[in-house]
Amino acid sequence: MKYFFVSTPIYYVNARPHLGHAYSTIVADSVARFHKLAGDTVFFLTGTDEHGDKIVQAAQKAGVDVQHYVDEVSQSFQNLWPHLEIENDAFIRTTMEHHKACVQYFLQKVYESGDIYFAEYEGLYCYGCERFYTEKELVDGKCPDHNEKPVLLKEKNYFFRMTKYLDALRRHIEEHPEFIQPERYRNEVLAMLREDLGDLCISRPKSRLTWGIELPFDRDFVTYVWFDALINYISALGYPEDERFRKFWTGAHHIVAKDILKPHAIFWPTMLLAAGLPLYKGLRVHGYWTVGETKMSKSLGNVVDPLAVAQRFGVGAFRYFLLAEMSFGQDASFTEEALVQRFNADLANDLGNLFSRTLAMTHKYCGGQVPECGELDEFDREVLHVGHTALANFQTQFQHFHFSRALASLWELVRHLNKYIDKSAPWALFKAGETNRLSTVLYVALEGMRKIALHLWPIMPSLAEAMLAQLGWKWNLAAVDLEGETSSWFGLQPGSAVASSSNLFPRQDVRREGPPSVPGGEQEKALVDIEDFARLELRVGTVVEARPHPQADRLLLVRIDDGGAVPRQVVAGIADSWQPSDLVGRQVAFVANLKPRKLRGQISQGMILAVKSASGLALLSPTHPVPPGSVVS
Ligand code: MSP
């Protein structure tokens, strides 16, 4: 039995989860499920990174206590994952006691072995990045990430003797091509190693920052956030004494994007070498999602909310799109048009049609049961050959993180089966009374569909299970023989009942942008098109604060947690019916895309929905709690 460990980056809690976080975590979940399907024992880790300047600044900006802030944002990640069918085995937070103890143990160990020293350092420091920059790294004298001039800082700090391990690391990378992949990132790291990297400053004086883990050998300093964060990968496994660490560490695979290549490819392995620990098995690096051609950013207001997309198109379709669209390692562009186009072509047309027509024919011609498979002819054998090859390719590509190629291979089988049905024409066989041939054709097709559904399970778990149920196949993960699927074609039991229809992928439309159509006669004025309604963005959020408007008796200032990093303020004319204290904690529906405007000097970002009646104003709330920011549809 093989032990397989997969991790995502632990995400900073200064932003709510967005498309980028969702992608890495969905990839990790799919990989974890693929390995489960292959019979491995799997441990899948994700979590949040909660120390450092950035987090303190974000909490201050939101006007809340840091601990409260990190608890809340970390929870928003934990709440989101199940909605995206992400089943992690553990969720690590760097503020957890066992993580802190593990970081201190690690530091003490490296300190005692002589690889941590104290020295004065003067350099250009970027607060945003929480690190010193060399002149060479700056662009026009500014930090390339934050576009701000770094500050000249002189202070005494602790340094990790990283340089001592760089040669060993370079040799390891050269001798183990699979250590860092895709190749372009392996080359990038080898190029970095040719530069003068220097040692790594791993402390921050408490006079400047207290939100961190104290150095065990000098309580006046806290640990540099990256040194603290990287250790999550082993603290979560219970390093040093836990059995899980012993079992899983040697099968460790880290998934990250290109932005954090250096800490994972250089800091982390040299830290492991200094602590006398084996290196992880593989670092898998992906590119960035842009929105259209534009970088996704809070200031541009184009951050994609993964929950909203999953709710609109279905979580399975969303996960499929992400894996099929991005060629792992390269950047990809996210647009609703691209998603709809791929959805309609691959899922509604190719896969959806295959399911709906084959199941309908099985009902019409075979009483709704999987038929017996008769003798195979040349045509059928071709299907088996195409199928086995496609599935073997899928498995190899998936194992190597080539998800888009893996899915393209699987779709060769989907399309081949559609053609096979067209050519075999079961309707004509039925008419001609060729029952044996008809049964064989439908069996071959149904079994191919079972294989497709099974291989799609890592990508769209609940949809795949629904497809398997429609085929009358009892889903049992432990009984799956993934390798065997590439050489035999007889998994379905003749006689099992199949569903009479399938409509898992109804066609989608792109939401129309731009102004609503110009109304014509009186009647058209009264009625609106569905597209007009769709222009309104209605959401549900949780009231986190409410207080009287300082200049207007009938207005309240209501702050609503809408899933964004900072709650939005809405000025609501509900003071006649509602006490501020009765609102806090309540979920309310509101118009989210109303143009912000000032009401008696206070900015209002939206409008709360309410019903006026004789007994006062009733607020619209969901029947059960929903994640803040959920879309009303
Ligand atoms: N806390 C550090 C990681 C520490 S790991 C020991 C951090 N956090 S982060 O919140 O900034 O997350 C960065 C990661 O989020 C990226 O490496 C990637 O996994 C994901 N993404 C964030 N934006 C992204 C895109 N636009 N596109 C794809 N993924 C991106 O860095």
Boltz pocket constraint, residues with backbone or C-beta under 6 A from the ligand:
constraints:
  - pocket:
      binder: B
      contacts: [[A, 8], [A, 9], [A, 10], [A, 11], [A, 12], [A, 13], [A, 19], [A, 20], [A, 21], [A, 23], [A, 24], [A, 49], [A, 226], [A, 229], [A, 230], [A, 231], [A, 232], [A, 255], [A, 256], [A, 257], [A, 258], [A, 259], [A, 260], [A, 287], [A, 288], [A, 289], [A, 290], [A, 296]]
      max_distance: 6.0
